Amino acid sequence: MHFDRRAFAKSVAAAGIAAAFDAKAHFAFAATPDDRRLVVVILRGALDGLAAVPPHGDKDYAEVRGALALPTEGAGAIHDLDGFFGLNPAFTNLKALYDAKQLVVFHNICSPYRDRSHFDGQNVLEAGGTSPHLLQDGWLNRALAPMGLANGDGALAIAQTPPLMLSGKVQTASWMPAVLPAPDELFLDQVRALYAGDAVLKASLSSALALQASAQGAMDDPASTGMQRGKGGAYGDLTPLFQGAGKLLAASGGPRVATLEASGWDTHVTQGAGDGQLARRLTALDTAIEALRAAMGPDVWNKTAVVMATEFGRTVHPNGSGGTDHGTGGAAFLFGGAVAGGSVKAEWVGLGQGALKDGRDQPARTDLRALFKSVLVDQMGVSRAALETRIFPDSASASPIKGLIRV
Amino acid sequence: MSLEGALAVHRFGLGARPGEIEAASRDPKGWLVAQIGTPAEQPVAPDGAAFPGSGVLVRQEQEMIAARRAAKAGDTEAQKNQAGGRLKIFTDEMAGRFQLGFATTRPFAEHLVWFWTNHFTVSTTAGRTLNFAVAFEREAIRPYIADTFENMLLAVASHPAMLVYLNNVASIGPHSRAGERTGKGRNENLGRELMELYSLGVDGGYTQADVIALANILTGWSLDPQASSGFGFFPNRHEPGPQILRGRRYNDDLRSGIQAVRDLAHDPHTARHIATKFATYFIADQPSPQSVVRLETVFNKTGGNLKALAAAAVEDPAAWTPAPAKMRSPVEYVTAGYRLLGLPRGDNAAQQIRAAMGSARNMGEFPMTASSPNGWPLVSDAWTGPDAVLNRIEWAKQVGARMPPDFNAATVADAGMGPLLAPATRTAMARAESQGDALALLIASPEFQRR
């Protein structure tokens, strides 16, 4: 049997989007145009905060980052934010949001988790407990009733099944494009490593990836430069997910809360600086964020706050293989038309050896729960009482940060 | 959990359902042989109903054809309805077949069914076989996995699906009444493949004269809507006069034709041919001569007893090498994945089954759709091309993305692979970015892709 897979994938993808809109009646809890929206983006794999938000003004920055340090001028220069912090050159759309005062950047931030396991770190990030596996449901699900979304379907996971963060007693919807996004480069690298001792699979995989790369080169499509093509789109392309989320959030009667997930941040090996694996991943994320904004349209965007966080940061110094290892503190982002942005918030203690946690990690000086709580209170109208008792138990030390949301 | 238990479940079975390796570990060979003493299970519709027999399907097909004829010429809608009706019969039955693979507690018996169905390939590339293809497996394969090769061969050669697929319905003895009247003649297709592919093998020493003789013997074997089996013998299409097939003389009646098919089953070339394919499928891509001879001897000694054949493969020490010997075909791979995770489950089971069917097709294999009567390849090379490998990795990633939040990939890996889990896979899983990726790495791992 033969069929044109690319054409098929396209038609299925289109049908998937259409089906999602047909399904909007499922969102029994109708949002009015005035309702505020909250989107949480989970970056799985531990994003390197110093690559995403380089503190180029820190006297130790260039030295501690070595080959991973980014230039401050010329081609591929850091987008300066406030003379001290900047954004990775891949973040052109985020820079525009910052300039429009719609982005707040956080640094030296982390959940209460202090060890270095992805699974446990994500559990704490999503469940909202103080240690792994303490709570069985997600903090965002526990926050739905206090937002007035207890009747279900006011929240949407862009996923096959809702992530722990959105799982719990209150029913939520989930949606994915019919053609799932292709594996990211990092995952393919892990598979490649797994095949190192398997002559057959190893040869086939590298040949397949080489073919994809050359096919992509032949297409000469500037929009996807540097990304390998998968069968359902570019490898690691996040745009369909973010765009789909934007459309669904903007639909009348659509959800008010959504989660998005992006993996591919566990850059232990040759993460690269101005170009390379991490830069490509950041570009994909930045492009997808712009697609989310555009898909929402200005009215809905202006009522939206997006919070983007990862389970922990990475080591300050590059490791022996051109990457970085699991760390502690890192970067987080809050953006959207409802955000009072244009600033970087960080309790910065420098990058000197004495400032680092265990002599290797960025320290955690701000609790991520403080950021989450601020958004729940100021953006979504959750009461302080519900916050401390049910949504984030034992979080009194992490007080909401004031002034992050335009009122 | 023992290594032998895991090998039994993965190599002979269809991949581990939760708890299966543990159950098999008590007596791995006994666990396998206990599954194959009786006819294989039959797939059922989602509501538990049995699928209709070929007699019903043949009548149903005639009604479909009549309805289309009754419609005005050029009525493309009627044509489309007919095509859609055929495809629906096939895909609905296939969903039942996939589900049986995911859920069966007799995975070795089911695996034997898959081997025999592919050996006696009926492909829906001939559109008319869509109606009868899965019924072929239900009626000519499943009842006979513990029976004799001659009974299975006869059921195959007289099944409506095979008669349609290899054009025997159009084969008319040139000197028969129908032949004299219409000027139509014999079609050699079934006569040839019955020897070349299904019994003697291409090196089986038959001649073109034998092909013509067997084709003549089979003239008049066709579809009968009045019979509960859907099969009928039509003397007015049957070539008159005796036929000499491989030196034996057969009269021009149905009983003699049946004897001719039975005799093919007992030919020593058949034993060799079947033993070689069986060993290639269950033991290794290039089985040792000893493995083949062992099966051949048992086949000959037991008069082609298929339970004895399968049990002999289980007893072959070469079948218990710890290193996996075979790449899983796409259907085996998807099935092993679903069994690993206990899928389908939840309220959209039907969709999950359809998704698995689509995935197998995307990876390059779908039962009963092979491009020729040779069937799907038995050797690993067929499934390890660059595109195929990438497809599998993408599928693994997608399955990982579907897991519920409380999912623990390491637990699943231990239960599903037991001692077969490679340390490198365990390490990679522990380092994965998420539980979903950890599961994806397990499913993409070299040891899970193989059996």
Interface residues (C-beta under 8 A of the other chain):
Chain A: M1 R5 R44 G45 A46 H118 F119 Q122 E126 Q136 G138 A159 Q160 T161 P162 P163 L164 S167 M176 L180 A182 P183 L186 F187 L188 Q190 V191 A193 L194 Y195 A196 G197 D198 V200 L201 S204 L205 S207 A208 L209 L211 Q212 G230 K231 S263 G264 W265 D266
Chain B: T125 M327 R361 N362 F366 T369 S380 T384 G385 P386 D387 A388 V389 L390 N391 I393 E394 K397 Q398 A401 R402 M403 P404 P405 D406 A424 T425 A428 R431 A432 E433 S434 Q435 D437 A438 A440 L441 A444 S445 P446 Q449
